[in-house]
Amino acid sequence: MATNIATEFQNLIQDEEGATALEYGLLAALIAAVIIGAVTTLGNVVGTTFNNIAASMSAATGS
């Protein structure tokens, strides 16, 4: 029984399949965080630009 547990534990340590899946999950989370940050920043810049254009058009037409 003890030998069986030791053998299973040794197999678990040598199994790299779970570590690879974890690494892919962490990589996907990091990429998602970078994309969310970039889109948020870009969205704020674009929104500010359109607001400035709308304000300039309103001032030019006298509205």
C-alpha positions in Angstrom: 0.0 0.0 0.0 2.7 2.5 1.0 4.7 1.6 -2.2 1.6 2.2 -4.3 1.1 5.7 -2.7 4.8 6.5 -3.2 4.6 5.4 -6.9 1.4 7.5 -7.5 3.1 10.5 -5.8 6.2 10.0 -8.0 4.0 9.9 -11.1 2.1 13.0 -10.0 5.4 14.9 -9.6 6.7 13.8 -13.0 3.4 14.6 -14.8 3.9 18.0 -16.6 0.5 18.0 -18.3 -1.2 20.0 -15.5 1.6 22.5 -15.3 1.4 23.1 -19.0 -2.4 23.8 -18.8 -1.8 26.1 -15.9 0.8 28.0 -17.9 -1.5 28.4 -20.8 -4.2 29.7 -18.5 -2.0 32.3 -17.0 -0.8 33.4 -20.4 -4.4 33.8 -21.6 -5.3 35.8 -18.5 -2.3 38.1 -19.0 -3.1 38.6 -22.7 -6.7 39.4 -21.8 -5.6 41.9 -19.1 -3.4 43.7 -21.6 -6.2 43.8 -24.2 -8.7 45.2 -21.7 -6.2 47.9 -20.6 -5.4 48.9 -24.2 -9.0 49.0 -25.3 -10.0 51.0 -22.2 -7.2 53.6 -22.8 -7.9 53.8 -26.5 -11.6 54.2 -25.9 -11.1 57.1 -23.5 -8.8 58.8 -26.1 -11.3 58.3 -28.9 -14.1 59.5 -26.8 -12.3 62.7 -25.8 -11.4 63.3 -29.5 -15.0 63.0 -30.6 -16.2 65.3 -27.8 -13.6 67.9 -28.9 -14.8 67.6 -32.5 -18.4 67.9 -31.5 -17.6 71.0 -29.3 -15.7 72.6 -32.2 -18.6 72.0 -34.6 -21.1 73.4 -32.1 -18.9 76.5 -31.6 -18.5 77.0 -35.3 -22.2 76.8 -36.1 -23.2 79.0 -33.1 -25.3 76.4 -31.5 
